[in-house]
Amino acid sequence: MEPRAWGIRLRRLVFEVLAAAILLSLAGRASLATGSQPVSVPAVTDNAAGRVPSTDNTAGPVPSADNGWVDRTHSLVEKDLFQTVVWFDHFFGDERMEITEPPESFLRWINELRWDQEERFTFRSTIRASLRLPRLKKRWKLVFSGETRGDRTAVTQEDPGNPGLDIGSRARTGSTELVYDIFRNYRTSLDAGAGVRVKIPPDAFVRTRFQHARPVAFNTLGRFSAIAFWDARDGFGESNRVDLEHWLALLTLLRWSNSLDISQKDHGWTWGSELSLLQKISPKSAVTFAGGASGSTHPSWTPQNYRVLARYRRNAFRKWLFLEGEPEVRWPRKEDGSRKAVWGAMVRVEILFSGVGPDPQQTGVAIGP
């Protein structure tokens, strides 16, 4: 396919994604305005390790006409499902459930020492900060991201379209971004951002992100995100992510994550799929067991890497200090098509600074256009 035709096709795809996101967000606003009462948002405590966010109705109010035991049981299950998901997201530093929280500023600094049979010992440091600008109606935030090298073993990208976090990078990367909340409620958000890659000379990038979370079946929460972006160096791109989370018990969650990304610098789509079991051990510790595969549609759908891991995370000594241990085994595909098990292990130390501002939905600050 000629570069010009490919570019036109990609721009059309980006336009369709943006149009769908805007229509969905407007539909969500209309339904909230006509049929529902204000919904309390799970509060983020100053101890990210500590507590399940307390809320009286996280999953949405039950209509007064439907107050039988079936409806009450359904509402209770949805509330517990949301609480479990939000607790694991906070504890493991996952940014996917950002839409359920009030405006927050945080800085997360992670240092990782890794050993495996291929590269022996390697060190990686990652920093990510999000600073809300309170004088601008809580709509604006500054995001800083950077890492000393990409995580080649990752099944999915942490933040698609952000050049400061690139799983394929072998060198130091960094970015600064200004993000504007176009629309946000307890289940849906739409934002747009522009920034620069921290280098000499700097490269500009812009992107927009749509997120939605909704119970899709009994005990199951579905989350979808779509990101369209343009980078001065790599061109246009688009990323989709779908997560299905099944609540097994109040302390146990089964999560299936899937991603599909495309950009002008790559041939074909890159994809990843991972199934993980998350178990809360105590208010200060949790464990994850996960297995997944990743690859590209070019030249075929054959997975390029399989991975199985176990991760133990604990809040230690201080409420802002976290320790992790993660043994894993990978089966990367070599050029001749063969695979050989590669054993490895990682130790991480994470320092977290966080602060929560007032909730716009409770203080009357408008968050829609």
HUFEN-V343708 format. One record per residue. N is the residue number from 1. RES is the residue in one small letter. PHI is phi in whole degrees, -180 to 180 (none if undefined). PSI is psi in whole degrees, 0 to 359 (* if undefined). OMEGA is omega in degrees with one decimal (* if undefined). Layout:
n = {N;N}
res = {RES;RES}
phi = {PHI;PHI}
psi = {PSI;PSI}
omega = {OMEGA;OMEGA}
This chain:
n = {1;2;3;4;5;6;7;8;9;10;11;12;13;14;15;16;17;18;19;20;21;22;23;24;25;26;27;28;29;30;31;32;33;34;35;36;37;38;39;40;41;42;43;44;45;46;47;48;49;50;51;52;53;54;55;56;57;58;59;60;61;62;63;64;65;66;67;68;69;70;71;72;73;74;75;76;77;78;79;80;81;82;83;84;85;86;87;88;89;90;91;92;93;94;95;96;97;98;99;100;101;102;103;104;105;106;107;108;109;110;111;112;113;114;115;116;117;118;119;120;121;122;123;124;125;126;127;128;129;130;131;132;133;134;135;136;137;138;139;140;141;142;143;144;145;146;147;148;149;150;151;152;153;154;155;156;157;158;159;160;161;162;163;164;165;166;167;168;169;170;171;172;173;174;175;176;177;178;179;180;181;182;183;184;185;186;187;188;189;190;191;192;193;194;195;196;197;198;199;200;201;202;203;204;205;206;207;208;209;210;211;212;213;214;215;216;217;218;219;220;221;222;223;224;225;226;227;228;229;230;231;232;233;234;235;236;237;238;239;240;241;242;243;244;245;246;247;248;249;250;251;252;253;254;255;256;257;258;259;260;261;262;263;264;265;266;267;268;269;270;271;272;273;274;275;276;277;278;279;280;281;282;283;284;285;286;287;288;289;290;291;292;293;294;295;296;297;298;299;300;301;302;303;304;305;306;307;308;309;310;311;312;313;314;315;316;317;318;319;320;321;322;323;324;325;326;327;328;329;330;331;332;333;334;335;336;337;338;339;340;341;342;343;344;345;346;347;348;349;350;351;352;353;354;355;356;357;358;359;360;361;362;363;364;365;366;367;368;369}
res = {m;e;p;r;a;w;g;i;r;l;r;r;l;v;f;e;v;l;a;a;a;i;l;l;s;l;a;g;r;a;s;l;a;t;g;s;q;p;v;s;v;p;a;v;t;d;n;a;a;g;r;v;p;s;t;d;n;t;a;g;p;v;p;s;a;d;n;g;w;v;d;r;t;h;s;l;v;e;k;d;l;f;q;t;v;v;w;f;d;h;f;f;g;d;e;r;m;e;i;t;e;p;p;e;s;f;l;r;w;i;n;e;l;r;w;d;q;e;e;r;f;t;f;r;s;t;i;r;a;s;l;r;l;p;r;l;k;k;r;w;k;l;v;f;s;g;e;t;r;g;d;r;t;a;v;t;q;e;d;p;g;n;p;g;l;d;i;g;s;r;a;r;t;g;s;t;e;l;v;y;d;i;f;r;n;y;r;t;s;l;d;a;g;a;g;v;r;v;k;i;p;p;d;a;f;v;r;t;r;f;q;h;a;r;p;v;a;f;n;t;l;g;r;f;s;a;i;a;f;w;d;a;r;d;g;f;g;e;s;n;r;v;d;l;e;h;w;l;a;l;l;t;l;l;r;w;s;n;s;l;d;i;s;q;k;d;h;g;w;t;w;g;s;e;l;s;l;l;q;k;i;s;p;k;s;a;v;t;f;a;g;g;a;s;g;s;t;h;p;s;w;t;p;q;n;y;r;v;l;a;r;y;r;r;n;a;f;r;k;w;l;f;l;e;g;e;p;e;v;r;w;p;r;k;e;d;g;s;r;k;a;v;w;g;a;m;v;r;v;e;i;l;f;s;g;v;g;p;d;p;q;q;t;g;v;a;i;g;p}
phi = {none;-68;-57;-66;-64;-63;-65;-64;-64;-68;-63;-64;-62;-61;-63;-64;-62;-63;-63;-63;-64;-65;-64;-64;-67;-66;-65;-63;-64;-64;-65;-67;-70;-99;-125;-124;-93;-56;-114;-72;-101;-56;-85;-92;-80;-76;-109;-64;-87;-84;-129;-73;-56;-91;-157;-88;-158;-76;-87;116;-73;-92;-56;-62;-74;-109;-121;-76;-65;-66;-68;-65;-65;-62;-63;-65;-64;-62;-62;-66;-62;-62;-62;-65;-62;-64;-62;-65;-61;-65;-67;-93;69;-88;-94;-71;-101;-57;-70;-92;-117;-71;-55;-140;-114;-153;-136;-121;-120;-120;-120;-131;-111;-123;-132;-147;-73;-91;-106;59;-93;-137;-122;-141;-127;-131;-133;-145;-134;-131;-118;-73;-105;-66;-80;-113;59;64;-91;-107;-150;-102;-121;-115;-140;-173;-154;-77;-165;-76;-93;-67;-86;-66;-80;-129;-73;-70;-147;-59;86;-95;-69;-79;-132;-127;-66;-92;-80;-103;-120;-67;-131;-165;-153;-129;-138;-107;-115;-119;-79;-75;-153;-158;-139;-75;-127;-135;-145;-140;-138;-139;-145;-141;-162;-134;-79;-77;-165;-122;-74;-71;-110;-88;-150;-135;-160;-134;-135;-118;-132;-148;-130;-160;-62;-109;-162;-62;73;-128;-111;-109;-132;-130;-139;-132;-128;-112;-147;-137;-125;-61;-91;-103;84;-81;-163;-151;-135;-127;-142;-128;-123;-116;-125;-105;-83;-85;-159;-59;-111;-133;-136;-107;-124;-120;-110;-137;-137;-146;-126;-144;-152;-65;-80;-105;-99;80;-90;-100;-139;-155;-144;-144;-112;-137;-114;-111;-127;-82;-93;-154;-60;-119;-153;-157;-134;-129;-118;-143;-145;-160;-143;-147;179;-139;-78;-116;-84;-153;-81;-60;-59;-88;-156;-111;-149;-129;-148;-131;-129;-112;-126;-142;-83;-124;67;-133;-68;-104;-117;-127;-122;-136;-126;-145;-80;-153;-140;-122;-129;-72;-88;-88;-63;-85;90;-83;-135;-142;-64;-119;-88;-160;-154;-134;-124;-122;-126;-124;-116;-122;-118;-146;-155;-116;-93;-67;-79;-60;-69;-96;-98;87;-78;-69;-119;-107;-70}
psi = {136;149;321;316;321;319;319;318;319;320;322;318;316;318;318;319;314;318;316;320;316;318;318;320;321;322;320;318;320;317;322;321;330;332;347;159;164;139;132;144;139;129;139;120;167;354;97;340;341;302;153;128;135;136;150;336;79;326;359;150;150;127;146;332;339;79;24;175;331;314;321;321;317;316;319;318;316;319;314;324;311;318;318;315;314;321;313;322;315;313;321;6;32;132;4;336;29;331;344;4;155;166;135;146;138;159;124;120;120;131;131;129;123;143;134;173;343;309;0;233;131;153;141;135;135;139;139;129;140;118;113;146;96;335;357;45;25;15;337;147;151;133;125;132;146;155;154;334;158;161;97;338;353;139;321;156;143;319;85;140;353;110;349;347;96;113;340;359;139;354;173;134;159;155;156;133;140;120;138;126;108;316;143;130;194;354;340;143;151;123;166;146;158;143;190;147;128;98;175;119;155;150;137;155;153;151;160;147;133;132;143;139;136;139;128;344;173;123;12;130;134;138;133;139;142;131;126;136;161;134;136;331;319;351;205;157;166;142;139;142;133;128;131;125;118;125;110;324;173;333;6;135;135;123;132;114;137;140;151;116;150;144;163;336;344;156;116;183;142;142;161;146;133;135;127;147;122;128;123;124;316;174;346;9;152;161;148;136;127;151;140;177;154;159;201;153;351;125;350;173;5;126;138;341;135;149;137;136;163;134;127;128;137;138;116;140;309;157;344;8;129;142;142;144;136;94;148;165;136;156;77;148;126;174;329;4;355;165;146;136;133;113;147;170;150;147;129;147;125;134;129;131;128;154;143;131;180;151;121;327;336;339;356;8;129;133;1;163;*}
omega = {-179.0;-179.1;-178.6;179.3;179.0;179.9;179.1;179.8;-179.9;178.4;177.9;178.0;178.8;-179.9;179.8;178.7;180.0;179.9;178.7;-179.9;-179.3;-180.0;178.6;-179.6;177.6;177.6;177.9;179.2;-178.8;179.9;178.0;-176.3;-173.5;-169.5;-170.5;177.3;177.8;-176.7;178.4;-177.8;178.4;-177.8;177.3;179.4;178.3;174.1;-174.8;-179.8;-154.3;-161.4;168.8;-178.2;-176.8;178.2;-179.9;-178.3;-177.2;-173.3;178.2;-175.9;175.4;179.0;-176.0;-178.8;-178.0;-177.0;176.4;-176.2;178.6;-179.2;178.6;178.2;179.2;179.5;179.9;179.6;178.6;179.4;179.8;177.6;179.1;-179.5;-179.9;-179.8;-178.1;179.4;-179.6;178.1;179.0;-172.4;-179.3;176.5;-178.1;-176.3;-172.7;-175.6;-177.7;-174.3;-177.5;-171.6;170.6;-179.1;-175.0;171.2;-179.2;171.0;-177.0;-177.8;-175.5;174.1;-171.2;173.8;-173.3;171.3;170.5;-174.0;-178.8;-173.2;-176.3;-175.0;174.9;179.2;-179.4;178.4;-178.4;175.5;177.7;-178.8;176.1;-174.7;176.3;178.9;-168.1;-178.2;-179.6;173.9;177.1;-178.6;-173.1;173.2;174.4;-179.0;176.8;-179.0;177.0;177.9;-178.8;175.6;-179.9;178.2;-176.0;-177.0;-176.3;178.0;177.9;178.1;179.3;-176.3;-176.6;179.5;177.4;-177.6;177.5;178.5;-174.4;-174.9;-179.1;-175.6;174.5;-176.7;179.0;178.0;178.4;179.5;173.5;-173.8;173.0;-173.3;179.4;176.2;177.6;179.7;179.9;166.4;-170.2;178.0;-171.8;173.8;175.4;179.3;178.6;-177.8;175.6;-177.6;-179.3;170.9;-176.3;179.0;177.3;-10.0;-178.2;174.0;-179.8;172.9;175.6;177.8;174.5;-173.9;175.6;179.1;177.6;177.5;-177.6;171.6;-177.4;177.0;-179.5;179.9;-176.2;177.6;176.1;178.4;-178.4;174.1;176.9;-178.1;172.7;-174.6;173.5;-179.7;-176.6;-179.1;-172.8;178.4;-175.6;176.4;179.6;-176.6;177.3;178.7;178.4;176.5;172.4;-175.1;-177.6;-178.6;179.1;177.4;-177.6;-177.2;-173.4;-177.8;173.8;-173.9;175.4;-176.4;-179.8;178.9;178.1;-173.6;174.7;174.7;-177.7;-178.0;-177.6;173.2;-177.9;179.1;170.4;-173.8;176.8;178.9;-177.0;175.7;-176.1;175.4;-177.7;-177.8;174.5;-179.9;179.0;176.7;-177.6;-178.6;178.6;-179.9;178.4;170.7;-172.7;173.8;-177.1;179.2;178.4;-179.6;-178.4;177.7;179.1;4.1;178.6;-179.4;-178.3;179.7;177.2;-177.4;169.0;-179.0;173.4;-176.7;169.7;-177.2;174.9;-177.9;-178.2;171.2;-169.8;170.8;179.6;-178.8;-178.2;-177.4;-178.3;176.9;179.6;169.6;-172.8;169.1;-178.4;171.4;-178.7;174.3;179.4;179.3;-179.8;-176.0;179.8;178.1;-179.3;178.5;177.0;-178.4;177.0;-179.7;179.7;178.6;-179.4;171.1;-177.9;172.0;-177.2;175.8;-175.4;170.0;-178.0;176.8;-174.5;175.4;-179.9;179.4;-179.7;-179.1;-179.7;-179.3;176.8;178.8;-179.8;178.4;175.2;179.7;*}
